[in-house]
């Protein structure tokens, strides 16, 4: 799409499922296109691209004394900027977006630049928090600073690991993450910190439910189930990683009788065949059953072949 391209209104509303919200949003399409064009120009500017690189590098240079799985940065898609404005005004009735225009949208929409930091266990959030607040102080007189109070989104019923160090917002939507809004030179950036399991849920929920099917009871039920399962994964990882070698070795004694199968090398005993009822004179089936390769045995079962 070129720099002077204009989005077709009907196609756009159909694409993002916004027809039922657009009238209620009281948006002027020409004003939305002015925002769209302005952001296209900003997004393609060398200055904006340089800011994206610098804030990602600033995050990568942190030393939280905790393992970080990955850090990635993205700039918001121009169409998603327009979609967000319509949704915020038409569906969520967010008053912050009422007077948005091409002069102030970059102040109101604070995730034009986004950074995602993925960690391994939930408790590592605190070390990352300390590093982010050190890297981006709360002094608004500085060119680079935290612009809003950091917030941790937490699900009702979760174990509270955040103490009173960060503002908590409870939700029944299953979403978990910590958000930091940073003013980086002329732009705002949203830094999200979450575990790998929380990322799995977030990506799944965004793919099937959020934000266009948030009222679908079927998806509410099953994304909630996924949220509970990913939290169970996080709790298991946290418990295991909070232990040391001595604890692992001690606990291992309780599981000494456990046997784990190796698919490549395990053999399987063939179940004994029942004697033919029509011929009682036949000898009993030998108890010394044949031993076969497990892979072959499984394939025979799958293809319903006689053993």
C-alpha positions in Angstrom: 0.0 0.0 0.0 1.5 3.3 -1.1 2.2 6.4 1.0 -0.9 8.2 -0.4 -3.2 5.1 -0.4 -6.6 5.4 1.1 -8.3 2.4 2.7 -11.7 1.5 1.4 -14.1 2.0 4.3 -16.5 -0.9 3.7 -13.8 -3.4 3.0 -11.9 -2.3 6.1 -14.9 -2.5 8.4 -15.7 -6.0 7.0 -12.1 -7.2 7.4 -11.9 -6.3 11.1 -15.6 -7.0 12.0 -16.2 -3.4 12.9 -19.4 -2.6 11.1 -21.6 -2.9 14.1 -19.4 -0.6 16.1 -18.5 2.1 13.5 -21.7 4.2 13.8 -21.6 4.1 17.6 -18.0 5.2 17.4 -19.0 8.5 15.7 -15.8 8.5 13.7 -15.2 10.6 10.7 -13.6 8.4 8.0 -11.7 11.4 6.5 -10.2 12.1 10.0 -9.2 8.5 10.4 -7.5 8.6 7.0 -5.6 11.7 8.1 -4.3 9.7 11.1 -3.5 6.8 8.8 -1.5 8.9 6.3 0.4 10.7 9.1 1.4 7.4 10.8 2.5 5.9 7.4 4.8 8.8 7.0 6.2 8.6 10.5 6.6 4.8 10.4 8.6 5.1 7.2 10.9 7.8 8.6 14.5 7.1 9.5 14.0 8.8 12.9 11.1 6.4 13.9 13.1 3.4 12.7 16.1 4.5 14.6 14.0 4.9 17.8 12.7 1.4 17.4 16.3 0.1 17.1 17.5 2.1 20.1 14.8 1.1 22.5 15.2 -2.6 21.6 18.9 -2.2 22.2 18.3 -0.4 25.5 16.2 -3.4 26.6 18.8 -5.9 25.4 21.5 -4.1 27.4 19.7 -4.7 30.7 21.3 -7.1 33.1 18.5 -8.4 35.3 20.5 -11.3 36.8 17.8 -13.6 35.5 17.7 -15.5 32.3 15.7 -13.9 29.5 14.4 -16.1 26.8 14.0 -13.4 24.1 13.4 -9.8 23.3 11.8 -8.5 20.2 10.5 -5.1 19.0 7.8 -4.2 16.6 6.1 -1.1 15.3 2.3 -1.1 15.1 0.7 -1.8 11.8 -1.0 1.3 10.4 -4.3 -0.5 9.8 -4.3 -1.7 13.4 -4.0 1.9 14.5 -7.3 2.8 12.8 -8.9 -0.5 14.0 -8.0 0.3 17.6 -9.5 3.8 17.4 -12.8 2.5 16.1 -12.9 -0.3 18.7 -12.0 1.9 21.6 -14.6 4.5 20.7 -17.4 2.3 19.3 -17.2 -0.8 21.5 -15.4 0.1 24.7 -16.6 3.7 24.9 -13.1 4.8 26.0 -13.3 8.5 26.6 -9.6 8.9 26.0 -10.2 8.5 22.3 -13.1 10.9 21.8 -11.1 13.8 20.5 -8.3 11.9 18.8 -6.9 13.4 15.6 -3.8 13.4 13.4 -2.1 15.9 15.8 -2.5 14.0 19.1 -2.9 10.3 18.2 0.7 9.5 18.9 0.2 10.8 22.4 -3.0 8.9 23.0 -2.0 5.6 21.4 1.0 4.5 23.4 1.9 1.2 21.8 3.0 2.5 18.4 6.3 0.9 19.4 6.1 -2.4 21.3 8.7 -4.5 23.0 8.1 -8.0 24.3 10.4 -9.5 26.9 9.9 -13.3 27.6 11.2 -14.9 30.8 11.3 -18.5 31.9 9.7 -18.4 35.4 7.1 -16.1 36.9 9.3 -14.9 39.8 11.9 -13.4 37.4 9.5 -10.5 36.7 10.9 -8.7 39.8 14.5 -8.6 38.5 13.3 -7.4 35.1 11.1 -4.8 36.9 14.1 -3.5 38.8 16.2 -3.2 35.6 13.4 -1.5 33.6 12.8 1.1 36.3 16.5 1.7 36.5 17.0 2.0 32.8 13.9 4.2 32.4 13.5 6.5 35.5 10.2 8.1 36.4 11.6 11.6 36.0 9.4 13.1 33.3 11.9 15.9 32.6 14.2 13.3 31.0 13.9 12.5 27.3 13.6 8.8 28.2 11.5 7.9 31.1 8.6 5.8 32.4 5.4 7.7 31.5 2.8 5.7 33.4 2.7 3.6 36.5 3.7 0.0 35.6 0.9 -2.5 35.9 0.7 -6.3 36.3 -2.4 -7.9 34.8 -3.3 -10.9 36.9 -6.1 -13.5 36.8 -8.5 -14.0 39.7 -7.3 -17.0 41.7 -3.6 -16.7 40.7 -0.9 -16.9 43.2 0.1 -13.3 44.0 3.9 -12.9 43.4 3.9 -9.1 42.9 3.7 -8.0 46.6 3.1 -4.3 46.7 5.9 -3.5 44.2 3.7 -3.0 41.1 0.1 -1.9 40.6 -2.1 -5.0 40.0 -5.2 -5.2 37.9 -7.3 -8.3 38.3 -9.2 -9.7 35.3 -11.3 -12.7 34.6 -10.1 -12.8 30.9 -7.1 -15.0 31.6 -4.6 -12.5 30.4 -1.3 -12.2 32.4 1.5 -9.8 31.7 3.3 -6.8 33.1 3.1 -3.5 31.1 5.4 -0.5 31.1 4.7 2.7 29.2 8.0 4.4 28.3 8.5 7.8 26.7 11.4 7.3 24.3 12.4 10.7 22.8 9.3 11.7 20.7 7.4 8.5 20.9 5.7 6.2 23.5 6.6 2.6 23.7 4.8 -0.3 25.5 7.1 -2.9 27.1 5.4 -6.2 28.0 7.1 -8.8 30.2 5.6 -12.3 30.5 6.6 -15.9 30.7 6.8 -18.3 27.8 3.6 -20.0 28.9 1.8 -16.6 29.2 3.0 -15.8 25.7 1.4 -19.1 24.4 -1.9 -18.1 26.0 -1.7 -14.5 24.8 -1.0 -15.5 21.2 -3.7 -18.1 21.2 -6.3 -15.8 22.7 -5.4 -13.0 20.2 -5.7 -15.4 17.3 -9.1 -16.8 18.1 -10.9 -14.4 20.5 -9.4 -11.0 21.2 -10.6 -8.4 20.3 -13.2 -9.4 17.7 -14.9 -12.4 19.3 -14.6 -11.3 23.0 -18.3 -12.1 23.5 -18.2 -15.6 22.0 -19.1 -17.9 24.9 -17.5 -21.0 23.3 -14.2 -19.2 22.9 -14.5 -17.6 26.4 -14.8 -21.1 27.8 -11.9 -22.6 26.0 -9.5 -19.7 26.2 -10.2 -19.7 29.9 -9.3 -23.4 30.0 -6.0 -22.7 28.1 -5.3 -19.9 30.6 -5.6 -22.2 33.5 -3.4 -24.9 31.8 -0.6 -22.4 31.0 -0.7 -21.1 34.6 -0.3 -24.7 35.7 2.8 -25.0 33.4 4.2 -21.8 35.0 3.6 -23.0 38.5 5.4 -26.4 37.7 8.3 -24.6 36.1 8.6 -22.2 39.0 8.5 -25.0 41.6 11.2 -27.0 39.8 13.5 -24.0 39.1 13.2 -22.7 42.7 14.8 -26.0 43.9 18.5 -26.7 43.7 20.5 -29.8 42.8 20.3 -31.2 46.4 16.5 -30.9 46.4 16.3 -32.5 42.9 18.5 -35.4 44.0 16.5 -35.9 47.3 13.2 -35.9 45.5 14.5 -38.2 42.9 14.7 -41.0 45.5 10.9 -41.0 45.9 10.7 -41.7 42.1 13.4 -44.3 41.9 10.9 -47.1 40.9 9.7 -45.0 37.9 10.5 -46.5 34.5 10.5 -44.4 31.3 10.1 -45.9 27.9 12.4 -45.1 25.0 10.4 -45.3 21.8 13.4 -46.2 19.7 14.7 -49.1 21.8 11.9 -50.4 24.0 10.5 -53.8 23.2 6.9 -54.8 23.9 5.6 -58.1 25.1 2.9 -59.4 22.8 -0.4 -60.1 24.8 -1.2 -63.7 25.1 -3.8 -65.0 22.6 -6.9 -66.6 24.0 -7.3 -70.4 23.3 -9.7 -71.3 20.5 -13.0 -72.1 22.3 -13.9 -74.6 19.6 -10.9 -76.7 20.2 -10.5 -77.4 23.9 -7.9 -80.0 23.2 -5.3 -77.4 22.1 -2.5 -76.8 24.4 -2.5 -73.7 26.5 -0.8 -70.7 24.9 2.8 -70.6 26.0 3.5 -68.1 28.7 6.8 -67.3 27.1 5.3 -64.7 24.7 7.4 -63.4 21.8 9.2 -60.1 22.1 8.8 -57.6 19.2 10.0 -54.1 18.4 7.6 -51.6 19.9 7.4 -49.4 16.8 6.4 -52.4 14.7 3.9 -53.4 17.4 2.3 -50.0 17.4 2.1 -49.8 13.6 0.3 -53.2 13.6 -2.2 -51.9 16.1 -2.8 -48.7 14.1 -3.2 -50.6 10.8 -5.3 -53.3 12.5 -2.9 -56.0 11.5 -3.0 -59.4 13.2 -0.1 -60.0 15.5 
